[in-house]
Amino acid sequence: MATAAALQQTPITLQYRSPPSTEHHSKPTTRLALTSTLKTCKLTVKPLLRRRARRGGGARMADTAASSYANALADVAKSNNTLDRTFADVEKIEKFFSDESVLGFFTNPTIVDEVKRGIVDEIAKSSALQPHVANFLSILVDMKRIDLVKEIVKEFEAVYNDLTATELAVVTSVVKLESQHLAQIAKGVQKLTGAKNVRIKTAIDPGLVAGFTIRYGNSGSKLIDMSVKKQLEEIAAQLDLGDIQLAV
């Protein structure tokens, strides 16, 4: 099996043959062929119909396409034994496209694809993206699917978590928590879920007043609320204060 170092030095090209149709439920299969001097892998991007409770139980076309692309990228990473490194690259992409002006640039139809691919090359170089990840971004540009990049990131994260038996926990607090506190939270979530691994994401919400919340489980369906805001709401409910705002 090729080593990660060898893969970094080997040109890898993702090629597409036909863009997926968005007009019918029955869509033609899009094939992504990964070629390199080390190995050759043929990937098939197929529509994945997923019903999600958080979206009313309906399967949306955007979700289907994002799932297909995310699974295709995961297949490439698995075949080259670079799953962890590819996940790290996807996290870099998530941060980059969190800037709405960046996403607006890539989705602007008046900007030609050649210019967009040039920017992708600059992103890949500055962020040290692996060749297959950079080429994947170029594929999204060529197939007019770069608007799905945020959904693809979420889907890839879910695929990665499934493959690595990882539980994602989102910790929201008023101020940034110390690393030792996050480690304790991770251990607690691991005990609750029995997951092999626990990955922590953090968020800041001044509205919590103090304390923190933890969301985990499928699509963040489970909540542990240790915030002062929650405690105040419970006190208000017990005193039947209704909509009275408690000042701290």
TAWOGI-V864820 format. One line per field, one symbol per residue. phi: phi as a letter, one per 20 degrees, with the letter a starting at -180 (. if undefined). psi: psi as a letter, one per 30 degrees, with the letter a starting at -180 (. if undefined). burial: + if it has 16 or more other C-alpha atoms within 10 Angstrom, else -. Layout:
phi = ???
psi = ???
burial = ???
This chain:
phi = .fffffffedfccecddbfffdecfedffddddecbfeaccdddedfdececffcnndedfffffffffffffffffffdlcgffffffffffgffefffffffffeffeeffffffffgfffgffelffgfffffffffffelcffegfffgfffgffffffdldeecdddbfcfefffffffffffffffdmffccddddbdbfffmanbccdbnflmfdcdddefgfffffffffelemefeeed
psi = kkleeeeefkkkkkklekkkkgflejkkkkkjjjklfelkkkkkjlkjjkkkefhggkkkeeeeeeeeeeeeeeeeeefghheeeeeeeeeeeeeegfjfeeeeefgjffkleeeeeeeeeeeeeeghklefeeeeeeeeeeghgffgeeeeeeeeeeeeeeeghkkkkjjklelklleeeeeeeeeeeeeefgkelkkkkllkjfffelallkkaajhhfkkjjgleeeeeeeeeeefhfbgkkkk.
burial = ------+----++++---++---------++++++-------++++++------------+-+++++++++++++++-+++++--++-++-+++--+-----+--++-----+--++--++-++----++++++++++++++-++++++++++++++++++----+++++++++--+----+--++--++------++-+-------+++++++++--------++++++-++--+------------
